[in-house]
Amino acid sequence: MIYKKAILPKGFKASALACGLKKSGKLDLALFYSAASAKAACLFTANIIQAAPLKVTKKYLKNNKAFRAVIANSGNANCFTGKAGLKDAQGMSALTAKELGIKKEAVLVASTGIIGRRLKLDKIKKAMPALVKSLSPNGIAKAKRAIMTTDTFAKEITVKFNSAGKTITICGIAKGAGMIAPNLATLLCFIFTDADITQGALKQALKIAADDSFNCITVDGCMSTNDMAMLLANGAAGNSLIDTDRNFGAFSKALNTVCLELAKMVVKDAEGATKFIQIRVENAKTGKEAKQVALSIANSSLFKTAMFASSKNILGRTVAAAGASGVDIKEEDLKISSSPLKKKEVNINVSLKRGKSSATVYTSDLSYEYVKINAEYN
Amino acid sequence: MIYKKAILPKGFKASALACGLKKSGKLDLALFYSAASAKAACLFTANIIQAAPLKVTKKYLKNNKAFRAVIANSGNANCFTGKAGLKDAQGMSALTAKELGIKKEAVLVASTGIIGRRLKLDKIKKAMPALVKSLSPNGIAKAKRAIMTTDTFAKEITVKFNSAGKTITICGIAKGAGMIAPNLATLLCFIFTDADITQGALKQALKIAADDSFNCITVDGCMSTNDMAMLLANGAAGNSLIDTDRNFGAFSKALNTVCLELAKMVVKDAEGATKFIQIRVENAKTGKEAKQVALSIANSSLFKTAMFASSKNILGRTVAAAGASGVDIKEEDLKISSSPLKKKEVNINVSLKRGKSSATVYTSDLSYEYVKINAEYN
C-alpha cells in the first residue's frame, strides 16, 4: 500500500520547531528518534567540497553501527565554515545526545541553507529541551516542513508491505527545490523503516533505489555541498531478517517506490518549474550512455527555456544538447519525438540506434520564476 | 592601432541584403569576397551533430587551398536537415560561385538560426545577382548585421600594425548572443587579413588566439551545432612572408587582440546579460585544471542568478560550483574574493593552492531576460 503522506514506522518519533536559524521564523530544526538502536545507510553528494555535517555523519557511520537519532536544520548549510564549522556540527550532535541521554556518535547530523556562514549553535542549544520533549510519532508532520528551504510543499510518502505475515513500513521525507543534479540526489532525504535487515542489504537496497531515482533527476545541473540520503532501520516490525539473498526483493521494490516518488516530487517542486519533463533515451549502447545523453538534454538551459515556452524550437534544442553530450551520435540515426508540449507533463523520447540500453531522467523547465527565486534567495 | 569598427583589409569586399529567411525582414544574407585567392584557417564547434554548412566548408577546406568568397546566412541553421540540407549548403556555394564566375569549392559556407528546418534556397538564388552587384569595401557595415540572430549590437574590430614597413590589417566580425560555450567559440566569426602568411602560420595563429578567447567564454554552457571561426588571408599587404618562425609574433599578437575583443563583446551582448563577469582561477596545477574550475563556476545557474541579484550568496554558490568541477580542491586551500558585485563589470578571483597555473574565463549573469529571449526565440 502506498500512502501519500509520512507515517512513521514502529519505534520512530520526530519533532520540530523554529529555533531562529531562518529569519522568517519558520520551522528550521528537526529531530528524528528511534527507541531501539537502528542500522543506517547513507549516500552523499559527489561535490568535493562537503559541508561539516556530512563530515561528522561520515565519521560516525565509520566508527559506529548503531544509531538512535538524526538532528537536522535548515537556514544554514554549515558549509565552507572550516574547523569552527566542524566543531559546530559535532556540537549539534552532542547537544542532542546529551538531552536524549545517549552517546553523541549515535546522533547523525544534516544541514541545509546558506553556504559560508557560521551556524548559531546557541539557538540550537536553547531549543533542544523543547525539541526532545515534543518527540512523538506524529511529529513527522512538522519535521517534514522543518527541513525545507525554497520548497513550496513537503515531500513525503509511505509504503507498507507484507513480509511473511508481518507488516513492514518504509516512510520517506525529502527536501529539494534547487541545486538538484546527480550524483547523487543533491537533496536531503530521510527514510525510516521498521524492517529487520542486515547492514549489507540496507546499503545495497539504498544504492539500487537511488540510482534510478535521485541520480536520475536534475533541475539546474548544480551539485550541492550538503546533500545526503539517509536510511534508518530499527527492526521493530519483527519480520524474519532481510538479507541480500533473503526476502530482499519486496523490500528493495518498496524502497524503489519511496525513492522514485520522492525524486519526482522534488522535480515537480523545482524552483519556478511549470512543467514536469520525462526524458527517455532508448537504443543506446549502455545504460550509462543513455543517461549521459538524457542528462545533457535535461541540463541544457536552451532546452529548458524552450520547454517553458512550449516552443517548436524544442527539436533543434534537443538535437544540439544531445550532440553536445559527448556520445558519438549519428545525425541520421537520431530520432526525437515528444508528447504535446503545452501539457504540464511532457515526455521526450530520443532514440540513438546504437544498441539496446535505455535510461529515463526527470527534469523541469526554466522559467522567470527560477531566476527570481535564486536571485532573491538569501 | 585598434579600431572599434570593421575596416576590411586591402582586396576584400562585402555585401548584404534581406532575402526573406528572417520573418522580420531584417538583413539575413552576407557575402565576403577577395579579389585575389586567399588562404583559409577554420575552427569548428565540438558538437557531434554538425550543421550542413560546416560539413560542406570542411570538405572544401580539405580539397582546396585557395578561396575567394564566403556566403553566410542567418535565420536558418540548416542543421538536422539530412541529405537535403547538405545539398542546400552546396547549393548556396554553387549559386554564389556561378554569379561570381568562380568555382564552387572556392566559396565557403556558414549558417545560423533555427535548427531542423529546410533552408529556402530559392530566396538565396533570387537575391544572388543583387548581392554580388553590391559588393564593396564598405559592404562590411551591412554584412556584420546580416549574420546577427538575437544579438543587440554588431561585434566588430580592426587592428592595423606595421610589419617591416608594410601595414597589415586584421578585421573581425562576429555574432554570438546565446548558445555560447567552449569548445570552441560556438559563434560565427569571420576574420579577414591582407597579410601574406603561410598556411601553417595562419592555422597556428588562429588556434592560439581562439584558445584564450572564444574557448574561454561561456554564456549558458550550451554548445551550438553551427558555429565556426574563419580566418582568410589574401596577401594583398605585400609584407614579407609570415611563417611560424618568421615575423610571427606581431601577427599572432594582433590576431589575439581581435579574437579576445570579439569574444568579450559576445559575452557583453549575452542574451539578457546585465553584467560582464571575469573569473580568474589561480594557483592551479595546470592551465587546463584552472579553466575547468573557472568554467564550472561560469556555467552554474545558481552562481549566475546570484550575480544577477548582486547577492552575498555568491560566495557559497562559487564554493559549490568549484567543488563540483571535478578538481580535487581542499576546502582549507580555497580562497575566493570579488570586486563589488553591484558594478556592471565584476571580477571573481579564486585561488586553489595546488600549483602555479592560472586561467581566465568570461561570462555573464542569468537574468529574467535570458529566459524571455530564449523562450520566445522562434
Boltz contact constraints between the chains, C-beta under 6 A:
constraints:
  - contact:
      token1: [A, 47]
      token2: [B, 323]
      max_distance: 6.0
  - contact:
      token1: [A, 47]
      token2: [B, 324]
      max_distance: 6.0
  - contact:
      token1: [A, 48]
      token2: [B, 323]
      max_distance: 6.0
  - contact:
      token1: [A, 48]
      token2: [B, 329]
      max_distance: 6.0
  - contact:
      token1: [A, 49]
      token2: [B, 319]
      max_distance: 6.0
  - contact:
      token1: [A, 49]
      token2: [B, 323]
      max_distance: 6.0
  - contact:
      token1: [A, 49]
      token2: [B, 331]
      max_distance: 6.0
  - contact:
      token1: [A, 80]
      token2: [B, 319]
      max_distance: 6.0
  - contact:
      token1: [A, 115]
      token2: [B, 316]
      max_distance: 6.0
  - contact:
      token1: [A, 115]
      token2: [B, 319]
      max_distance: 6.0
  - contact:
      token1: [A, 116]
      token2: [B, 315]
      max_distance: 6.0
  - contact:
      token1: [A, 116]
      token2: [B, 316]
      max_distance: 6.0
  - contact:
      token1: [A, 220]
      token2: [B, 301]
      max_distance: 6.0
  - contact:
      token1: [A, 222]
      token2: [B, 300]
      max_distance: 6.0
  - contact:
      token1: [A, 222]
      token2: [B, 302]
      max_distance: 6.0
  - contact:
      token1: [A, 223]
      token2: [B, 324]
      max_distance: 6.0
  - contact:
      token1: [A, 225]
      token2: [B, 320]
      max_distance: 6.0
  - contact:
      token1: [A, 225]
      token2: [B, 323]
      max_distance: 6.0
  - contact:
      token1: [A, 300]
      token2: [B, 222]
      max_distance: 6.0
  - contact:
      token1: [A, 301]
      token2: [B, 220]
      max_distance: 6.0
  - contact:
      token1: [A, 302]
      token2: [B, 222]
      max_distance: 6.0
  - contact:
      token1: [A, 302]
      token2: [B, 374]
      max_distance: 6.0
  - contact:
      token1: [A, 305]
      token2: [B, 371]
      max_distance: 6.0
  - contact:
      token1: [A, 305]
      token2: [B, 374]
      max_distance: 6.0
  - contact:
      token1: [A, 305]
      token2: [B, 375]
      max_distance: 6.0
  - contact:
      token1: [A, 308]
      token2: [B, 375]
      max_distance: 6.0
  - contact:
      token1: [A, 309]
      token2: [B, 375]
      max_distance: 6.0
  - contact:
      token1: [A, 311]
      token2: [B, 378]
      max_distance: 6.0
  - contact:
      token1: [A, 313]
      token2: [B, 378]
      max_distance: 6.0
  - contact:
      token1: [A, 315]
      token2: [B, 116]
      max_distance: 6.0
  - contact:
      token1: [A, 316]
      token2: [B, 115]
      max_distance: 6.0
  - contact:
      token1: [A, 316]
      token2: [B, 116]
      max_distance: 6.0
  - contact:
      token1: [A, 319]
      token2: [B, 49]
      max_distance: 6.0
  - contact:
      token1: [A, 319]
      token2: [B, 80]
      max_distance: 6.0
  - contact:
      token1: [A, 319]
      token2: [B, 115]
      max_distance: 6.0
  - contact:
      token1: [A, 320]
      token2: [B, 225]
      max_distance: 6.0
  - contact:
      token1: [A, 323]
      token2: [B, 47]
      max_distance: 6.0
  - contact:
      token1: [A, 323]
      token2: [B, 48]
      max_distance: 6.0
  - contact:
      token1: [A, 323]
      token2: [B, 49]
      max_distance: 6.0
  - contact:
      token1: [A, 323]
      token2: [B, 225]
      max_distance: 6.0
  - contact:
      token1: [A, 324]
      token2: [B, 47]
      max_distance: 6.0
  - contact:
      token1: [A, 324]
      token2: [B, 223]
      max_distance: 6.0
  - contact:
      token1: [A, 329]
      token2: [B, 48]
      max_distance: 6.0
  - contact:
      token1: [A, 331]
      token2: [B, 49]
      max_distance: 6.0
  - contact:
      token1: [A, 368]
      token2: [B, 368]
      max_distance: 6.0
  - contact:
      token1: [A, 368]
      token2: [B, 371]
      max_distance: 6.0
  - contact:
      token1: [A, 371]
      token2: [B, 305]
      max_distance: 6.0
  - contact:
      token1: [A, 371]
      token2: [B, 368]
      max_distance: 6.0
  - contact:
      token1: [A, 371]
      token2: [B, 371]
      max_distance: 6.0
  - contact:
      token1: [A, 374]
      token2: [B, 302]
      max_distance: 6.0
  - contact:
      token1: [A, 374]
      token2: [B, 305]
      max_distance: 6.0
  - contact:
      token1: [A, 375]
      token2: [B, 305]
      max_distance: 6.0
  - contact:
      token1: [A, 375]
      token2: [B, 308]
      max_distance: 6.0
  - contact:
      token1: [A, 375]
      token2: [B, 309]
      max_distance: 6.0
  - contact:
      token1: [A, 378]
      token2: [B, 311]
      max_distance: 6.0
  - contact:
      token1: [A, 378]
      token2: [B, 313]
      max_distance: 6.0
